[in-house]
Amino acid sequence: MSTQHSAFSAQKEYMLELGDQSLTFRTGLLGNQADSTTLCQMGDTVCMGNCTMSSKARGGVDFLPLQVVYQEKYYAGGTIAGSRFRKREGRPGDDYVLMGRVIDRGLRPMFDKRFHNDIQLFCTVLCYDFEHEHDVASANAANLAVALSGAPADGPLGSVRVGLIGGELVLNPSREARKRCDLDMFLTASAERVVMIEAAANQVPEEEVLRAIEFGKKWAQKIAKFFAGIQKEIGKPRIVIEEEPVKDEVMQLLKDWVLPAANKAIKDPLPKLERRRIFNEYMDGAAQKLEEKYGSAEGNEELQALYAKAGQLVDKIIKAEVRRLILEDGIRMSSRKVDEIRPIGALVDILPNFVHGSALFQRGETQGMTTCTLGAPGDKQLVEGMEGERELHYMHHYNFPPFSVGETSNRLFVGNREIGHGNLAQRAIEPVLPKEEDFPYTIRTVTEILESNGSSSMAATCGSTLALMAAGVPISAPVSGIALGLISDEEKGKYVILSDLQDEEDFGGDMDFKVTGTDKGITAIQMDIKIKGLPDSVFKEALERAHDGRMQILKTMLAALAEPRKELSPHAPRIETITINPDDIRLVIGKGGETIQKITRELDVEIDIEDSGLIFVTAKNGDSMQKAKEWIEGIVAKPEIGKVYDCKVVRIIDGVGAIVEFLRGKDAMIHISELQWQRTEKVEDVLKLGDEVKAKCVEYDPIDGKTRMSLKQMTERPEGYVDRPSGPPRSGGRPPQRGGSRPPRRF
């Protein structure tokens, strides 16, 4: 016992009451070879955050090499996952990639910009109780892990989720409650300011969003202040970044050389690539310019270090000039005004209607082509995770090839950025999609970014709206989106918001604030910043500016197509629904799926059946649709006594009668006595295998489904015809009941 106590003696536990919720944090128990490891528990949901840093800076980089890995573990949800052939967890699903990005976006701006060591943050869900959301627990485990690691990051940070349900704001709503939220916001804040927002909304007005931000900030700050106390108690000493300052003489030399050309390039209405070419020439030539002044660096380590970072110094000078012009003169790239949106263009039907819907959206040098494809209900995407399975009836996929920015790259597959941008556009559109019961199609939109100079995700949102309307999807309202930037001077307390970001304003600015919505309200928000938080006043102005920009963009979009088309593309599949008794589903499927496979194979249709008895038939043309519908209706139809049916002879039973098929797969007996009025000696005298005849239903047993048909009753009874007296059943007739039960009849 003493050994066990010694092994875990470093464990510490801290508890925070957050409204009516409790958060428990543990350190010192697990993963002690990482720079820091923390556990966060909410209810029975337990998540682990591990922070590890390399001992040296990565060479040749001028950015923070931070990697956040969000890991789902199927055991956390009490399941064994995957196919029959794969049980180990693989690459994280898109939801977990997105959550890792959300955590990253909160933490990244808090780091010292001179810190270039590799830092890896693992977020692992160890237990999930399906009520307390693991993303909130994981984010706070990660926030505390960074705070305790000694990393050169300001903070600490706290993260919360805010829900708006029936007009009431809810802190960290449960998984079930989130389904009822009109606003679902994830917010991260330091003890002073909000640093990250990710939200999905159902056309929520701006004032309600502002109220939610203030509400979430209050609770996130409580967590941040709580973490600050833990950091003070057990946190590792913070790493100090020491960097030899560049001499003023050197910076002045480069400024005098660069600024005249840079100033002109910023103000002139140049294409992005031309402006970037000018900047690159100065960056590439900076070392040579310094060498002209200070001579060869051979054998001089100080000069070698200076020349190695000369290009970076020029880049900083250019970015500083972009900021200065905006803050002091109100002049931005291409001499635009701060609230000016670049020229907008919108076209629909950019591709032939074999593509069910297509649109091209252009804003300045950002261009996205979006297509809309309609599929059967069975085309839904099945998403599997530790939470179980769910189906997506709408998907948006975003592709950002390197040629869109005039570059080459060996990374040709979808990365985390594409997943994130695609999801933002998807969340923007989801609130206006028709309900599945009204429009049962599976919908996929794909945006191909063909040019990019700022805010391509908003081009994807606008293009998706147009493509959906062009395809005839009855969306409830069109959605537009805009990206806002920020240039700030925190010492002077000056903040300038920019509408419609482009190139250097994005790279050198302080904020990327994307807002999508309809004329009724907001549908999605994504806020990333590069400074350590925003004043509250910025949010109000940003949302007002975003509203004005969205309405301006929407006006151009609606000039291209004012409303969803009333008819689908002639090449889009057609879907009809049939409602049957759930007990009859087995009849439509058939033994081993034989019946349904026959229908789909012969008619080239798709059939999807729900447990409720709702059947969706998807066909490429009306003729196939009608035949499939009649086939299914025939299968589930109940024979009516006295009604005449088309029948086909499928079996002859000597001396007994014939088995005929009717109503697409149902069998009935025509007894030999029902073939004709006169006595029949042989069935083959009247019917042969394969004959197609009309026969009248004379008996139907709803219990066992047995049916008897008659040929003779299709004609008038002959004059003077006398019925034969009844007697014992003929061979093959119904046997007498024994033991109180009747065995099934076989035909």
Helices and strands as residue ranges (DSSP letters): H 2-7, E 12-18, E 21-27, E 36-42, E 45-57, E 66-71, G 74-77, H 94-107, G 108-110, E 117-127, H 134-149, E 158-165, E 168-171, H 175-178, E 183-189, E 194-204, H 206-234, H 248-267, H 272-294, H 301-308, H 310-324, I 325-329, G 333-335, E 344-348, E 357-363, E 366-375, G 377-379, E 381-385, E 388-392, E 394-399, G 402-405, H 416-429, G 430-432, E 442-451, H 456-471, E 480-489, E 494-499, H 503-507, E 511-517, E 522-529, H 536-560, E 574-579, G 582-584, H 585-589, G 591-593, H 594-603, E 605-609, E 614-619, H 622-636, E 644-653, E 657-662, E 666-671, G 672-674, G 683-685, E 692-700, E 707-710, G 712-714
